[in-house]
Amino acid sequence: MVPDHPVYQQILALVTGIGQPTRARDLCLPLDLPLERENIENTRAKLKRLVSLGIPAETEPGLLTQPRP
């Protein structure tokens, strides 16, 4: 189950829309977050939480692909 917070929905939509493996850094600007270490780390933590729930796949450390159907 996806967490209720809207940022998780935004992250999943972006990962799906990009259509290729992506990193937390690549999601910051579309999420209207400046490319600062804190923002990248916070986005990475959210991605890791989604991976732990089995929603996106992590093809290699830090590289995420589309959510599983």
Phi, psi and omega per residue, in radians:
M1 nan 2.301 3.138
V2 -1.305 2.359 3.069
P3 -0.978 2.608 -3.056
D4 -1.229 -0.407 -3.059
H5 -1.049 2.342 -3.078
P6 -1.016 -0.478 -3.120
V7 -1.113 -0.565 3.106
Y8 -1.162 -0.667 3.087
Q9 -1.133 -0.707 3.111
Q10 -1.108 -0.765 -3.139
I11 -1.071 -0.811 -3.137
L12 -1.111 -0.695 3.117
A13 -1.108 -0.716 3.130
L14 -1.157 -0.796 -3.135
V15 -1.067 -0.700 3.115
T16 -1.204 -0.774 -3.092
G17 -1.172 -0.575 3.141
I18 -1.157 -0.654 3.052
G19 1.315 0.155 3.100
Q20 -2.567 2.806 3.121
P21 -0.957 2.466 -3.071
T22 -2.469 2.868 3.136
R23 -2.034 2.851 -3.132
A24 -0.971 -0.719 -3.126
R25 -1.009 -0.660 -3.114
D26 -1.224 -0.306 -3.105
L27 -1.644 -0.288 -3.062
C28 -1.058 -0.893 -3.099
L29 -1.099 -0.786 3.082
P30 -1.102 -0.393 3.083
L31 -1.546 0.147 -3.117
D32 1.080 0.649 3.086
L33 -1.972 2.304 3.070
P34 -1.085 2.624 3.129
L35 -1.336 1.340 3.081
E36 -2.078 2.635 -3.064
R37 -0.921 -0.784 -3.125
E38 -1.036 -0.757 3.140
N39 -1.165 -0.718 3.122
I40 -1.119 -0.773 3.135
E41 -1.132 -0.704 3.109
N42 -1.133 -0.712 3.102
T43 -1.153 -0.716 3.110
R44 -1.067 -0.724 3.126
A45 -1.092 -0.698 3.109
K46 -1.150 -0.716 3.094
L47 -1.090 -0.741 3.122
K48 -1.084 -0.661 3.108
R49 -1.110 -0.755 3.112
L50 -1.115 -0.688 3.097
V51 -1.099 -0.713 -3.139
S52 -1.125 -0.429 3.090
L53 -1.511 -0.063 3.084
G54 1.390 0.389 -3.077
I55 -1.531 -1.201 2.995
P56 -1.516 2.865 3.082
A57 -1.793 2.500 3.074
E58 -1.835 1.838 -3.055
T59 -1.311 -0.509 3.006
E60 -2.699 2.881 -3.065
P61 -0.904 2.083 3.094
G62 1.461 -0.013 -3.110
L63 -1.952 1.987 -3.050
L64 -1.886 2.587 3.084
T65 -2.091 3.128 -3.089
Q66 -0.891 2.615 3.063
P67 -1.050 2.584 3.112
R68 -1.293 2.519 3.138
P69 -1.176 nan nan
